[in-house]
Amino acid sequence: MDPLRQSPSPCSSRPSSPKTPPCEMLGYVGIEAVLDQLKIKAMKMGFEFNIMVVGQSGLGKSTMLNTLFKSKVWKCTLPGLAMPTPQTLQLKSVTHVIEEKGVKLKLTVTDTPGFGDQINNDKCLRPLDIEFLQRLCRTVNVVPVIARADSLTLEEREAFRRRIQHNLRTHCIEVYPQKCFDEDINDRILNSKIRDRIPFAVVGADRQHLVNGRCVLGRKTKWGIIEVENMEHCEFPLLRDLLIRSHLQDLKDITHNVHYENYRVCRLNESHVLPHGPCWVNLAPTPPGPSVAPGPSKACRQAREDSDDNEDDY
């Protein structure tokens, strides 16, 4: 039996916010100086961020990463250069140090060449995508995007987005930001807007063009210039804000406090090191013999029933 299928939900291990009432202070202590200490330490040590891109060859993954960080973090394949299809899926990683206004970011980018190159998913998620996402969402934070969104009309883009959202709900795939991690009303309002726009329709470009007297990052076509940072053209600004400007630290915290802890529990259970207790999860392979496959959870059953009712809409 697959350990990942029996692992606890990513939402089950995040520590709750403290509810202890504040204590009245009689004078100045200097606790606020902790913020300055943390800032000085962070400026010295810098930050680390790991990102993995998955998709068919030729979708512009390298260009999107270069656009995201406005640096040559990944080497793009020259247009028209035929590349052999990889026989095996081998992960490729590259690490760079990016510095902006004295803040250093150690960025590690991992590519998955050859993933699903021989399968067509123009209309919806493929079975391979579904299986992959179901496993992956319990290990890392997943943020799906619609690549090369400029090849779709606005109506086609929105219809495709709704189909993907429908597939994610039907197969119980939890993408970031998960609802169970909303800590307060402000988080809930912000993340609800983000969840409604996922998957983001993005366009990548690493060249600047002159438009109305100003330089813009975009891609030139025979119909005009597609501006990457123009919300009327694509949703790349939403993706950049989510990954870097508003949720980067939260992504790191969830990875460390939730996904890694769940992974550690899985490994300990497999090695039988973790003692049996109230929180013990049996992840060991089942012994050979006749067994009955567990039915889907209530949420999954409800999602599938809803999908059957709305099947005519897709």
C-alpha positions as CSV (number, residue, x, y, z in Angstrom):
1,M,0.0,0.0,0.0
2,D,1.3,3.4,-0.9
3,P,2.6,5.3,2.2
4,L,1.7,8.6,0.6
5,R,-1.9,7.7,0.3
6,Q,-2.1,6.9,4.0
7,S,-0.1,9.9,5.2
8,P,-2.0,12.5,7.3
9,S,-3.5,15.5,5.7
10,P,-1.2,18.5,5.2
11,C,-3.6,20.5,7.2
12,S,-3.4,18.3,10.3
13,S,0.0,19.1,11.7
14,R,0.3,22.9,11.6
15,P,0.6,24.3,15.2
16,S,-2.3,26.5,16.2
17,S,-1.8,30.1,17.1
18,P,-1.4,30.9,20.8
19,K,-4.5,32.2,22.6
20,T,-2.8,33.2,25.9
21,P,-4.0,36.7,27.0
22,P,-1.4,39.4,27.1
23,C,0.2,40.5,30.4
24,E,0.2,44.1,31.4
25,M,3.6,45.7,31.5
26,L,4.7,48.3,34.1
27,G,7.4,49.9,32.0
28,Y,9.7,49.6,28.9
29,V,11.5,46.3,28.6
30,G,12.9,46.3,25.0
31,I,11.1,43.4,23.6
32,E,10.5,45.3,20.4
33,A,14.3,45.1,19.8
34,V,13.8,41.5,18.8
35,L,12.5,42.6,15.5
36,D,15.8,44.5,14.8
37,Q,17.8,41.5,15.9
38,L,15.9,39.2,13.6
39,K,16.3,41.6,10.7
40,I,20.1,41.9,11.2
41,K,20.4,38.1,11.4
42,A,18.3,37.6,8.3
43,M,20.3,40.2,6.4
44,K,23.5,38.4,7.3
45,M,22.3,34.8,6.7
46,G,20.0,35.5,3.8
47,F,17.1,33.3,2.8
48,E,16.6,30.0,1.0
49,F,13.8,29.1,-1.4
50,N,13.4,25.9,-3.4
51,I,11.0,25.7,-6.4
52,M,10.3,22.8,-8.8
53,V,8.7,23.3,-12.2
54,V,6.8,20.5,-13.8
55,G,5.3,20.4,-17.3
56,Q,5.7,19.4,-20.9
57,S,8.7,20.5,-22.9
58,G,8.3,23.7,-24.8
59,L,5.7,25.3,-22.4
60,G,8.1,28.0,-21.4
61,K,9.1,26.8,-17.9
62,S,12.6,28.3,-18.1
63,T,11.4,31.6,-19.4
64,M,8.8,31.8,-16.7
65,L,11.4,31.3,-14.0
66,N,13.7,33.9,-15.6
67,T,10.8,36.3,-15.7
68,L,9.8,35.5,-12.1
69,F,13.2,36.5,-10.7
70,K,14.2,38.8,-13.5
71,S,17.5,36.9,-13.8
72,K,19.0,34.1,-15.9
73,V,18.3,31.5,-13.3
74,W,17.7,28.8,-15.9
75,K,19.1,28.3,-19.4
76,C,16.5,28.4,-22.1
77,T,16.6,26.1,-25.1
78,L,17.2,27.9,-28.3
79,P,14.1,28.2,-30.5
80,G,14.0,25.7,-33.3
81,L,16.6,23.5,-31.7
82,A,15.3,19.9,-31.7
83,M,16.1,18.2,-28.3
84,P,15.8,14.5,-27.9
85,T,13.0,13.2,-25.7
86,P,14.5,11.9,-22.4
87,Q,14.0,8.2,-21.9
88,T,13.9,8.5,-18.2
89,L,12.7,11.4,-15.9
90,Q,15.8,12.7,-14.2
91,L,15.6,15.7,-11.9
92,K,17.9,18.6,-12.7
93,S,18.7,21.3,-10.2
94,V,20.6,24.5,-10.3
95,T,21.3,27.0,-7.4
96,H,21.9,30.7,-7.6
97,V,22.3,33.5,-5.1
98,I,20.2,36.6,-5.9
99,E,20.7,39.8,-4.1
100,E,18.3,42.8,-4.0
101,K,18.8,45.8,-1.8
102,G,21.1,43.9,0.5
103,V,18.8,40.9,0.9
104,K,20.3,37.6,-0.4
105,L,18.2,34.8,-1.6
106,K,19.7,31.3,-2.2
107,L,17.4,30.0,-5.0
108,T,17.4,26.4,-6.0
109,V,15.4,25.5,-9.1
110,T,14.5,21.9,-10.1
111,D,13.3,20.9,-13.5
112,T,11.6,17.7,-14.5
113,P,12.5,17.1,-18.2
114,G,10.4,14.8,-20.2
115,F,7.4,14.7,-17.8
116,G,4.3,13.7,-19.8
117,D,5.8,14.8,-23.1
118,Q,3.9,12.1,-25.0
119,I,0.5,12.8,-23.5
120,N,-2.1,15.4,-24.5
121,N,-3.8,17.5,-21.9
122,D,-5.3,20.3,-23.9
123,K,-8.8,19.8,-22.4
124,C,-8.3,18.9,-18.8
125,L,-5.9,17.2,-16.3
126,R,-4.5,13.9,-17.5
127,P,-4.6,10.7,-15.3
128,L,-0.9,11.1,-15.0
129,D,-1.3,14.7,-13.8
130,I,-4.0,13.7,-11.3
131,E,-1.9,10.8,-9.8
132,F,1.2,13.1,-9.7
133,L,-0.7,16.0,-7.9
134,Q,-2.4,13.7,-5.4
135,R,1.0,12.4,-4.3
136,L,2.8,15.8,-4.6
137,C,0.3,17.9,-2.6
138,R,1.1,15.9,0.5
139,T,4.8,16.6,0.2
140,V,5.1,20.1,-1.1
141,N,3.1,23.2,-1.8
142,V,1.5,23.0,-5.2
143,V,0.7,26.1,-7.3
144,P,-0.8,25.2,-10.7
145,V,-0.6,27.6,-13.6
146,I,-1.9,27.8,-17.2
147,A,1.2,28.2,-19.4
148,R,1.2,30.2,-22.6
149,A,-2.1,31.9,-21.7
150,D,-1.7,34.2,-24.7
151,S,-2.6,31.3,-27.0
152,L,-6.2,31.3,-25.5
153,T,-9.0,33.8,-25.8
154,L,-10.3,35.3,-22.5
155,E,-13.4,33.0,-22.8
156,E,-11.3,29.9,-23.5
157,R,-8.9,30.8,-20.6
158,E,-11.7,31.1,-18.1
159,A,-13.4,27.9,-19.2
160,F,-10.1,26.0,-19.0
161,R,-9.6,27.5,-15.5
162,R,-13.0,26.2,-14.3
163,R,-12.3,22.8,-15.7
164,I,-9.0,22.6,-13.8
165,Q,-10.7,23.8,-10.6
166,H,-13.4,21.2,-11.1
167,N,-10.8,18.4,-11.6
168,L,-8.9,19.5,-8.4
169,R,-12.1,19.4,-6.3
170,T,-13.2,16.1,-7.7
171,H,-10.0,14.4,-7.0
172,C,-9.4,16.1,-3.6
173,I,-6.2,17.7,-4.6
174,E,-5.2,20.5,-2.1
175,V,-3.3,23.3,-3.8
176,Y,-1.7,26.2,-2.0
177,P,-3.0,28.2,-0.2
178,Q,-5.0,25.6,1.6
179,K,-8.2,26.7,3.4
180,C,-7.2,25.0,6.7
181,F,-4.1,27.3,7.0
182,D,-6.1,30.6,7.0
183,E,-5.2,31.9,10.5
184,D,-7.6,34.9,10.6
185,I,-10.2,36.8,8.7
186,N,-7.6,38.8,6.7
187,D,-5.9,35.6,5.6
188,R,-9.2,34.1,4.6
189,I,-10.2,37.1,2.5
190,L,-6.9,37.3,0.7
191,N,-6.5,33.6,0.2
192,S,-10.0,33.2,-1.1
193,K,-9.3,35.7,-3.9
194,I,-6.1,33.7,-4.7
195,R,-7.9,30.4,-4.7
196,D,-10.6,31.7,-7.0
197,R,-7.9,32.7,-9.6
198,I,-5.9,29.4,-9.4
199,P,-4.6,28.2,-11.8
200,F,-3.0,31.5,-12.8
201,A,-2.9,32.2,-16.6
202,V,0.6,33.3,-17.1
203,V,2.9,34.4,-20.0
204,G,6.7,34.4,-19.6
205,A,9.1,36.8,-21.3
206,D,12.7,37.9,-20.6
207,R,13.0,40.8,-23.0
208,Q,12.1,44.4,-22.7
209,H,10.2,46.4,-25.4
210,L,9.4,50.1,-25.8
211,V,5.6,50.7,-25.4
212,N,4.3,54.3,-25.3
213,G,7.7,55.6,-24.3
214,R,8.3,53.2,-21.5
215,C,10.2,49.9,-21.3
216,V,8.0,46.9,-20.5
217,L,8.8,43.2,-20.0
218,G,6.9,41.4,-22.7
219,R,6.7,39.2,-25.8
220,K,6.4,40.6,-29.3
221,T,4.0,39.0,-31.7
222,K,2.7,40.1,-35.1
223,W,-0.5,41.4,-33.3
224,G,1.4,43.5,-30.8
225,I,3.3,43.2,-27.5
226,I,2.1,41.0,-24.7
227,E,3.0,42.8,-21.4
228,V,3.9,40.3,-18.7
229,E,3.2,42.6,-15.8
230,N,-0.1,43.9,-17.3
231,M,-3.1,42.3,-15.6
232,E,-5.2,43.0,-18.7
233,H,-2.8,40.7,-20.6
234,C,-2.1,37.9,-18.1
235,E,-2.0,37.0,-14.4
236,F,1.7,36.7,-14.0
237,P,1.7,39.6,-11.4
238,L,-0.6,37.4,-9.2
239,L,1.8,34.5,-9.4
240,R,4.8,36.7,-8.6
241,D,3.1,38.3,-5.6
242,L,2.0,34.9,-4.2
243,L,5.4,33.3,-4.5
244,I,7.6,36.2,-3.5
245,R,6.0,39.3,-2.2
246,S,3.2,38.1,0.1
247,H,3.5,34.4,0.8
248,L,7.2,33.4,0.5
249,Q,7.8,33.0,4.2
250,D,4.4,31.2,4.7
251,L,5.4,28.8,1.9
252,K,8.7,28.1,3.8
253,D,6.9,27.7,7.1
254,I,4.3,25.2,5.8
255,T,7.0,23.2,4.1
256,H,9.1,23.0,7.3
257,N,6.3,22.7,9.9
258,V,3.8,20.6,8.0
259,H,5.1,18.8,5.0
260,Y,8.5,17.9,6.4
261,E,7.0,16.7,9.7
262,N,4.5,14.6,7.8
263,Y,7.3,13.1,5.8
264,R,9.3,12.5,8.9
265,V,6.4,10.7,10.5
266,C,6.0,8.5,7.4
267,R,9.7,7.5,7.5
268,L,9.6,6.8,11.2
269,N,6.4,4.7,10.9
270,E,8.0,2.7,8.1
271,S,11.1,2.0,10.2
272,H,8.8,1.2,13.2
273,V,10.8,3.7,15.4
274,L,7.8,5.8,16.3
275,P,6.0,4.4,19.4
276,H,2.3,3.6,19.1
277,G,0.2,6.3,20.6
278,P,-2.9,8.5,20.0
279,C,-1.2,10.2,17.0
280,W,0.3,7.0,15.6
281,V,-0.5,6.4,11.9
282,N,-0.1,3.0,10.4
283,L,1.8,3.5,7.2
284,A,3.4,0.1,6.9
285,P,2.6,-2.0,3.9
286,T,-0.3,-4.3,4.4
287,P,0.4,-8.1,4.5
288,P,-0.4,-10.1,1.4
289,G,-3.9,-11.5,1.1
290,P,-7.4,-10.5,0.2
291,S,-8.2,-7.0,1.2
292,V,-11.0,-4.5,0.7
293,A,-9.9,-1.1,-0.7
294,P,-11.0,1.7,1.5
295,G,-13.8,3.9,0.1
296,P,-13.3,7.6,-0.6
297,S,-13.7,10.1,2.2
298,K,-16.9,11.9,2.7
299,A,-15.5,15.1,1.2
300,C,-14.3,13.2,-1.9
301,R,-17.6,11.4,-2.3
302,Q,-19.5,14.6,-2.1
303,A,-17.1,16.2,-4.6
304,R,-17.6,13.3,-7.0
305,E,-21.4,13.5,-6.6
306,D,-21.3,17.2,-7.3
307,S,-19.1,16.6,-10.4
308,D,-21.7,14.1,-11.7
309,D,-24.4,16.7,-11.3
310,N,-22.4,19.3,-13.1
311,E,-20.9,17.1,-15.7
312,D,-23.1,18.7,-18.5
313,D,-21.4,22.0,-17.8
314,Y,-18.1,20.8,-19.0
